[in-house]
C-alpha cells in the first residue's frame, strides 16, 4: 500500500475502536481509548467477561473521582463510550481493532485473518503481543500491510510507553498513523523492528538474568541483591520485581526469547527460577517467591563519623570522578592520583578497585597486593545509601574494618558479596548497556527509543545509552571482557557497537 493511503483512524474526529480480549490489558486499552474520546466496542468470547471488565473500569474511575483526578461527569462520559460487543461482526465498522488475546501464535493468527476479512479497506489491525513476531502474525492475512504491533504496558492507564512494532510487510503509513494515535492518547510511542522481545522485553532480560546468576553462585541473598540495585536508582530490585511479575510469567517470557533466538546463551533461562516455578513459589500472587509476602523496605543510612585512615581516589575516568564526587558531597578529605594504572579507592594500604568484571582474588594475585578488594559502581553519587563490595582472601580484619568505616562515613551500607566477577550493579548495568547496543546495532530501534523504552516501560533510572554516557564505553567493555574471561560464556560477548565506542575513547585504558 502507498504511504499516502488515508487510514480511518487518522481522521480528526475520534474513530470507532474495537478491542478483542477483556482481560486486564484489554480493559485498560479500552479505558484509555474512551478517555481520549473514542467509542469503544469491547469483545470477549467468555460469557460476561466484557461486562465484568467495564464494571471493573467503573471502579477504577470511581477511585479517580474520589481522589479529585476526574470529574463525575467525565467519568460518566467515559463509561458511556465503552460497550460490550456480542460477536466479531459487531466490529466491522471499526477504524482500528486491537487484539489482546492469549499470547500464542495460532489463536492470534486465526483472529487476525478473520478481522482482515471483516474490516473495511481503511481499517488498521493491531496486536498487543509482547513477544510474538508481527511478521509471523501477518502470515495468511490477505492484506498483511495493515497489521502493526501496538504493545502497551501494564497498567495501561498509567504506563506511558507504547512499542509500535513493524512487521516485514507493515505499511509505513500504518505505523505513522498508530504513532500519531498513541500520542493523542497521551502515550509515548517508540518504533521497533519485529524481533524477539522487541525493545523492552529484550533489553530487560539481563536485569533478571544477572540476579539469578548471582543467586545460583550463592553470591548473595535476594534481599542483598535488591538492596544493591535499589541503591543504584532502580525503583525495585530484580528479585522483588520477579515476585511482583510472577515467576511463571517471567520464566515463560525468558524461555520464549531464548527459543526465538535459537538458544543464544545471553537469554538462557535460570535453574533457580525454574525451581521456584516447579515448587509453586510464583511470587506475590502465591504468597511466596523469593520472599514470603513483601520484602522489608530498607530505611535511609545516616553518615557515621569515624576516625578514618587516609583516603585516595585513584585513576581517572567517569567512575573515578563519581567516587571523588561522593567524597566531596560528604565533606571527606581525600587525595587524587590520576596517573595510577588502576581505578578505585586507596583506603590506608587497601586497594579497593572499581569493579571491572575481575574478582578481588585475581586482582590481589596480579598486583601482588594481598590487601585488595572490589567495589561496585557508584552510579548515583547524590543518593547512594548502599554499595556492594568483596574482599580478597588475604585481606586482614583491620583492612575490612577500615573500608567499612569509609562506607559508613559516606552514608553507605556495606553490602558484602561473595567474591564473584562484576558484583551486582556493574555486571547488571554493563549487560543492559550491551543488550541495548546490540538492539541498535541490529536495527531493532534507535538509541533514543532504547532509552525511552527502558525508562517508561520498566521504570529504569536511565536507559542503556544514558548509562554508557555516564560510565564510559571503556568501563562497560572491560567489565564484559572480565565476565567473559571468568565464565567463558558467549553470554558476555561484547556488542560491535560498544567496541566502536571503546575505540573512540583512546585516552582511557582502565575502568
C-alpha positions in Angstrom: 0.0 0.0 0.0 1.1 3.6 -0.6 2.1 5.8 2.3 -0.5 8.3 1.1 -3.4 6.0 1.8 -5.9 7.5 4.1 -6.4 5.4 7.2 -9.7 5.9 9.0 -8.1 6.2 12.4 -6.0 9.2 11.3 -9.1 11.4 10.9 -9.8 14.5 13.0 -12.8 13.0 14.8 -12.2 10.1 17.2 -13.0 6.9 15.3 -14.6 3.7 16.5 -12.1 1.4 18.2 -12.5 -2.3 18.7 -10.7 -4.3 21.4 -10.7 -8.1 21.4 -9.9 -9.5 24.7 -11.3 -8.2 28.0 -8.6 -9.1 30.4 -6.6 -6.6 32.4 -4.7 -5.3 29.4 -7.7 -5.2 27.1 -9.8 -3.4 29.6 -7.0 -0.9 30.2 -6.7 -0.2 26.5 -10.4 0.3 26.2 -10.4 2.8 29.1 -7.5 4.8 27.5 -9.2 5.0 24.1 -12.5 6.0 25.7 -10.8 8.7 27.8 -9.4 10.1 24.5 -12.9 10.4 23.2 -13.3 7.2 21.1 -16.4 5.0 21.1 -15.1 1.5 22.0 -16.5 -1.9 21.4 -15.0 -4.5 23.9 -15.3 -8.1 22.8 -14.5 -11.3 24.7 -15.8 -14.8 23.9 -16.1 -15.6 27.6 -19.6 -15.1 28.7 -20.0 -11.9 30.7 -16.2 -11.0 30.5 -16.6 -7.8 28.7 -19.4 -6.5 31.0 -17.3 -7.5 34.0 -14.3 -5.6 32.6 -16.4 -2.5 32.1 -17.7 -2.8 35.7 -14.1 -3.0 36.9 -13.2 0.1 34.8 -16.1 1.9 36.5 -14.5 1.1 39.9 -11.1 2.4 38.7 -12.7 5.6 37.5 -14.6 6.0 40.8 -11.3 6.0 42.6 -10.0 8.8 40.3 -13.2 10.8 41.1 -12.7 10.2 44.8 -9.1 11.5 44.6 -10.2 14.5 42.7 -8.4 13.5 39.5 -11.5 13.2 37.4 -14.9 14.9 37.4 -18.0 12.8 37.9 -19.4 14.0 34.6 -16.2 12.9 32.8 -16.4 9.5 34.4 -20.0 9.0 33.2 -19.0 10.1 29.7 -16.0 7.7 29.5 -18.1 4.8 30.6 -20.8 5.6 28.1 -18.3 5.3 25.3 -17.4 1.7 26.2 -19.9 -1.0 25.2 -19.6 -4.8 25.1 -19.7 -6.4 21.7 -21.7 -9.6 21.2 -19.6 -11.1 18.3 -16.8 -10.2 15.9 -19.2 -8.9 13.3 -20.1 -6.0 15.6 -16.6 -4.6 14.9 -17.0 -4.4 11.1 -17.1 -0.6 11.1 -14.1 0.0 13.4 -11.3 2.1 12.2 -8.8 0.2 14.4 -9.1 -3.2 16.1 -6.6 -4.2 18.7 -6.3 -7.8 19.6 -5.3 -8.6 23.2 -6.0 -12.3 23.4 -3.8 -15.2 24.7 -0.1 -14.9 23.9 0.0 -17.8 21.4 0.7 -17.6 17.7 -2.0 -19.8 16.3 -5.1 -18.3 18.0 -3.8 -14.8 17.2 -3.3 -15.7 13.5 -6.8 -17.1 13.3 -8.3 -14.0 14.8 -6.3 -11.6 12.6 -7.3 -13.4 9.5 -10.9 -13.1 10.5 -10.5 -9.4 11.2 -8.7 -8.9 7.9 -11.7 -10.4 6.0 -14.2 -8.4 8.1 -12.9 -4.9 8.3 -13.1 -2.2 5.7 -10.1 -1.3 3.5 -9.2 1.8 5.5 -9.1 0.0 8.9 -5.9 -0.9 10.8 -5.4 -4.1 12.7 -3.0 -4.0 15.7 -1.7 -6.7 18.0 -0.7 -6.1 21.6 1.7 -9.1 21.5 4.6 -8.7 23.8 7.0 -11.1 22.1 5.5 -12.8 19.1 6.8 -11.8 15.6 4.4 -9.4 13.9 5.7 -10.8 10.6 4.6 -14.3 11.7 1.2 -13.0 12.9 0.6 -11.4 9.5 1.2 -14.7 7.7 -2.1 -15.8 6.0 -3.7 -12.3 6.0 -5.0 -11.0 2.7 -3.6 -7.6 3.5 -0.7 -8.0 5.9 0.4 -4.4 5.3 -2.2 -3.1 7.7 -1.1 -5.2 10.6 1.2 -3.5 13.2 2.3 -4.2 16.7 0.9 -1.9 19.4 2.4 -3.1 22.6 1.1 -1.5 25.7 2.5 -2.0 29.3 0.6 -2.8 32.4 -1.2 -1.0 34.0 -2.2 0.6 30.7 -3.8 3.8 32.0 -0.7 4.7 33.9 2.2 3.4 31.8 3.2 5.9 29.1 5.2 3.6 26.7 3.7 2.0 23.5 6.0 0.0 21.3 5.0 0.4 17.6 6.3 -2.8 16.1 6.9 -3.1 12.3 6.5 -6.5 10.6 8.2 -7.2 7.3 5.1 -6.1 5.4 3.8 -3.3 7.7 2.9 -0.2 5.7 4.9 2.9 6.8 1.6 4.9 6.8 0.1 2.4 9.2 3.0 2.7 11.6 2.8 6.5 11.3 -0.9 6.6 12.0 -0.6 4.4 15.1 2.3 6.6 16.4 0.1 9.7 16.0 -2.8 7.9 17.6 -0.7 6.8 20.6 0.4 10.4 21.1 -3.2 11.6 21.0 -3.9 9.0 23.7 -1.2 10.6 25.9 1.3 7.8 25.3 5.0 7.9 24.2 5.5 5.7 21.2 8.8 4.2 20.1 9.3 2.3 16.9 10.7 -1.3 16.9 11.5 -3.9 14.3 9.8 -7.2 14.9 12.5 -9.2 16.5 12.2 -11.4 19.7 11.2 -9.4 22.7 11.1 -6.1 20.6 12.8 -3.4 22.7 11.8 -3.7 26.4 11.5 -7.5 26.8 14.8 -7.9 25.1 16.9 -5.2 26.8 15.4 -6.0 30.2 16.4 -9.7 30.3 19.8 -9.1 32.0 18.2 -7.3 34.9 16.7 -10.6 35.9 19.3 -12.9 34.5 22.3 -11.4 36.3 20.5 -11.5 39.7 19.5 -15.2 39.0 23.2 -16.0 38.1 24.4 -14.4 41.4 21.8 -16.5 43.3 22.9 -19.7 41.5 26.5 -18.9 42.6 25.3 -18.2 46.2 27.0 -14.8 45.9 24.3 -13.0 47.9 20.7 -13.2 49.2 17.8 -11.9 47.2 17.4 -9.1 49.8 21.1 -8.0 49.4 20.9 -8.0 45.6 17.7 -6.0 45.6 19.3 -3.5 48.1 22.3 -3.0 45.8 20.1 -2.3 42.7 17.7 0.0 44.5 20.7 2.0 45.8 21.7 2.4 42.2 18.4 4.1 41.4 16.2 1.2 40.4 12.7 1.5 41.9 12.6 -2.2 42.6 15.3 -4.8 42.9 15.2 -7.7 40.4 14.1 -10.3 42.9 11.2 -8.4 44.3 10.2 -7.4 40.7 10.2 -11.0 39.6 8.0 -11.8 42.7 5.6 -9.0 41.5 5.5 -10.1 37.9 5.1 -13.7 38.8 7.9 -16.3 38.2 5.8 -18.3 35.9 5.2 -15.3 33.6 8.8 -14.1 33.8 10.2 -17.6 33.2 8.0 -18.1 30.1 9.0 -14.7 28.6 12.7 -15.6 29.1 12.1 -19.0 27.7 10.3 -17.5 24.7 13.1 -15.0 23.9 15.7 -17.8 24.4 14.0 -20.2 22.0 13.2 -17.4 19.4 17.0 -16.6 19.4 17.9 -20.3 18.7 19.3 -20.9 22.1 21.5 -17.8 22.4 23.2 -18.2 25.9 22.6 -14.5 26.6 18.9 -15.3 27.1 19.2 -18.7 28.8 16.5 -19.3 31.5 17.7 -20.0 35.1 17.5 -23.2 37.0 16.9 -21.0 40.1 13.7 -19.6 38.7 12.6 -22.9 37.3 12.9 -24.4 40.8 10.6 -21.6 42.1 8.1 -22.3 39.3 8.2 -26.0 39.8 7.7 -25.5 43.6 4.7 -23.2 43.2 6.6 -20.3 44.6 5.3 -17.9 41.9 5.7 -14.7 43.8 3.1 -12.3 45.4 0.1 -14.0 43.8 1.1 -17.2 45.5 2.1 -15.5 48.8 5.7 -16.8 48.4 8.5 -16.5 45.9 12.0 -15.2 46.8 10.1 -13.5 49.7 7.2 -14.7 51.8 4.9 -11.7 51.5 6.5 -8.3 50.8 10.2 -7.6 51.3 11.1 -5.3 54.1 11.9 -1.8 53.0 15.4 -0.5 54.0 15.5 2.8 55.7 18.0 5.6 55.0 21.5 5.2 56.3 22.9 8.2 58.2 26.6 9.0 57.7 28.6 8.0 60.7 31.6 10.0 61.9 34.6 7.8 62.0 38.3 8.1 62.7 39.3 7.3 59.1 42.6 6.2 57.6 43.9 8.2 54.7 41.7 8.1 51.6 42.8 8.5 48.0 40.9 8.4 44.7 43.0 6.5 42.2 42.9 6.6 38.4 40.8 8.6 36.1 37.6 8.4 34.0 33.9 8.8 34.8 33.7 6.3 37.6 36.8 7.7 39.4 35.2 11.1 39.1 32.0 9.8 40.6 34.0 8.5 43.6 35.5 11.9 44.1 32.1 13.5 43.9 30.8 11.1 46.6 33.6 12.0 49.0 33.1 15.7 48.3 29.4 15.6 48.9 30.1 14.2 52.4 33.0 16.5 53.1 35.6 13.8 53.4 39.2 14.7 52.8 41.0 12.7 50.1 43.9 12.9 47.7 43.7 12.4 43.9 46.1 10.4 41.9 45.2 10.1 38.2 48.4 8.5 37.0 47.9 5.1 38.6 47.2 2.1 36.4 44.0 1.1 38.3 40.8 2.9 39.3 39.2 3.0 42.7 39.9 4.0 46.3 43.1 3.8 48.4 42.0 3.2 52.0 45.1 3.1 54.1 47.0 0.3 52.4 43.8 -1.3 51.0 43.4 -1.2 47.2 39.6 -1.0 46.6 39.3 -1.5 42.8 36.2 -0.3 40.9 34.6 -3.4 39.5 35.8 -4.3 36.0 34.5 -7.9 36.0 37.5 -9.2 37.8 37.5 -10.8 41.3 39.4 -9.4 44.3 41.3 -12.6 44.5 42.5 -12.3 40.9 43.5 -8.6 41.4 45.4 -9.5 44.6 47.4 -12.1 42.7 48.0 -9.9 39.6 49.0 -6.8 41.5 50.9 -8.8 44.2 49.0 -6.9 46.8 47.0 -9.1 49.3 45.1 -6.2 50.7 42.8 -5.9 47.7 39.0 -5.5 47.4 36.5 -4.7 44.7 33.7 -2.2 44.9 30.6 -1.8 42.8 29.8 1.2 40.5 28.7 4.4 42.3 26.1 5.4 39.7 24.2 7.9 41.7 26.6 9.9 43.9 23.9 12.2 45.3 21.6 9.4 46.5 23.7 6.2 47.2 22.9 4.7 50.6 24.4 1.2 50.0 27.2 -0.3 47.8 28.4 -3.8 47.3 32.0 -4.9 47.8 34.0 -8.1 48.1 37.4 -8.8 49.6 40.3 -10.9 48.5 41.3 -13.9 50.6 44.4 -12.2 52.1 42.7 -9.1 53.4 43.2 -8.5 57.2 40.3 -7.8 59.6 41.8 -4.4 60.0 41.6 -3.8 56.3 37.9 -4.8 56.2 37.1 -2.6 59.1 38.9 0.4 57.5 36.9 0.1 54.3 33.6 -0.4 56.2 34.4 2.8 58.2 34.7 4.7 54.9 31.5 3.3 53.7 29.6 4.3 56.8 31.2 7.8 56.8 29.8 8.1 53.2 26.4 7.0 54.5 26.6 3.7 52.6 25.6 0.4 54.0 28.4 -2.1 53.2 26.9 -5.0 51.2 29.2 -7.9 51.4 29.0 -10.2 48.3 30.9 -13.4 47.7 34.0 -12.6 45.6 32.3 -13.0 42.2 33.1 -11.2 38.9 31.2 -8.0 38.3 29.5 -7.8 41.7 25.8 -6.7 41.3 25.4 -3.2 39.8 28.4 -3.3 37.5 27.5 -6.6 35.8 23.8 -5.8 35.6 24.2 -2.3 34.1 27.1 -3.5 31.7 24.8 -6.2 30.4 21.8 -3.8 30.0 24.1 -1.4 28.0 25.4 -4.3 25.9 21.9 -5.5 25.1 20.8 -2.0 24.2 23.8 -1.6 22.0 23.1 -4.8 20.2 19.5 -3.9 19.6 20.6 -0.6 17.9 23.4 -2.4 16.0 20.9 -4.9 14.6 18.4 -2.2 13.6 15.7 -3.1 16.2 15.5 0.6 17.3 17.5 3.7 17.6 19.4 4.9 20.7 16.7 7.4 21.8 14.0 4.7 21.6 16.1 2.2 23.6 16.5 4.8 26.4 12.8 5.9 26.4 11.6 2.3 26.3 13.7 1.3 29.4 12.7 4.4 31.4 9.0 4.4 30.5 8.4 0.6 30.0 10.2 -0.8 33.1 10.9 2.4 35.1 14.7 2.2 34.9 16.5 5.2 36.3 18.3 5.6 33.0 18.4 4.0 29.5 21.4 1.9 28.2 22.9 4.8 26.2 22.5 7.2 29.1 24.4 4.8 31.3 27.0 4.4 28.6 27.5 8.2 28.6 27.7 8.2 32.4 30.3 5.5 32.9 32.1 5.4 29.5 32.5 2.6 27.0 35.9 1.5 28.4 34.4 0.6 31.8 31.5 -1.3 30.2 33.7 -3.3 27.8 36.3 -4.0 30.5 33.5 -5.4 32.7 32.1 -7.6 29.9 35.5 -8.8 29.0 36.2 -9.7 32.6 33.0 -11.6 32.9 33.7 -13.4 29.6 37.2 -14.4 30.8 35.8 -15.6 34.1 32.9 -17.7 32.7 34.0 -18.4 29.2 30.4 -17.9 28.1 29.1 -16.2 24.9 26.5 -14.6 27.2 29.1 -11.8 27.9 30.3 -11.2 24.3 30.7 -7.5 23.6 28.4 -5.8 21.0 30.3 -4.5 18.0 28.7 -1.1 18.6 30.3 -1.0 22.1 33.6 -2.0 20.6 33.4 1.0 18.3 32.6 3.3 21.2 35.5 2.0 23.2 37.9 2.6 20.3 36.7 6.2 20.3 38.0 6.6 23.9 41.7 6.1 23.4 42.7 8.0 26.5 41.0 5.6 28.8 43.0 2.4 29.5 41.3 1.1 32.6 37.9 1.1 34.1 
